[in-house]
Amino acid sequence: MKLKKIASAVALLGVGSAFILRSAIAAPETGQSPYYLGGSIGQSKYKDIPQGLRNVDDKDTGYKLYGGYRINPNWGVEATYFDLGKFTGNDTAFNGSALVPVSASAKVQAWGLAGVFTAPISNGFSVFGKLGLTRNELKTNASGLGFKAHQKESNTGANFGFGATYDFVPNLAVRAEWERLNKVGDDATTGETDMNFLSTGITFKF
């Protein structure tokens, strides 16, 4: 499947600053562990729509699982596993004598590590931004005109986003965020796209 390539220029300066902060900095709150786990579900979307197919469904339900460490109330690091669902497209093509159906699909998974900056506001609300890298895997399937093709590409791209959290109790929070995963796939084989992911979830602090 051919995806339109859009050049990505993402500033990665500053990622290292979050990663190299040492655990010598105080934990976020006395008596509370700086570690947390969570899960989110939402809508994922191909930013670059496949070319050559008229009927494309470029959205699906995705989810992610994440865990992190808060170095202090503002800075932390977070690891994430993404499953961004399946994307499909179909059309018809002329094989020399008749129109025949053609179809394509793609599935995206990723593993990421990011620095997170959190800014508390008031009454349990806070906002945050994240910047890091993901290891992306794109699998594609295509069929039609007497052929079938299965391809897979893995590469590394930037991951950034922003969101908000609300603490119901000290150890439990709801979270909403938007994220971008860049350079998923390869333009020469599976095709390349950026991914958008809008999600909500629950974070447990322990």
Steps between C-alpha positions, in 0.01 A plus 500: 500500500633839400474778756570864419832604651513825693845615614525521879732741681451457874730673748639239735715743698411479862398133511830411657453753777205303640682168465825603671344651813615284788294328763680717755228757437226467762199273438174685417329463838621376835365153573371442147681282249612684184400203281172470307320274250208568272300421191316711241262437212399731217505577130805461280529654154732479202622851424607406146212332317594212266510605136328309221205380710169685499339325797732544797420458868796680659371489862471223756484436873843481659633452849821538695654375824754717678716521808712781632722645767453852639841646579335796670156670480585642155732258320474131423562225247239268348507176299202408279369215288260608221256289299347745253255271326441406138447721196335384179435612144342351188430590138463343158760471223487398134685177427476528121155354464298595808500696824620293795514589871827602665553549873764601752534508877758607755561444872719715724673418828769699680717508814603838635707684759441868573580779740190652665463851642199553731366834621254482794214751478257469793252267671659184361526624141828508309616524140797327342708474186717214379783457252686182412556219251300196389602178329220454247382190315271521196356186341317524168295262288389563141313286247347536156576451131619147573755582771535510877768689691594496869763741628635620833728790589644617833663835559553772760319833505413789729207486743355815652172609655316689771210438735339552840442292812263517794575326830185353655703375796877514562561166324244511216468743211312532170706609200421641155761569232588547136815344352688486171720210389726596209652295219302178530590255221727551200406688184681251273314191628203524732458874452565760769259697716472702817244385756269707721359346818233663721429304817369494856602268779569427864832535685578314823778641718659264747 
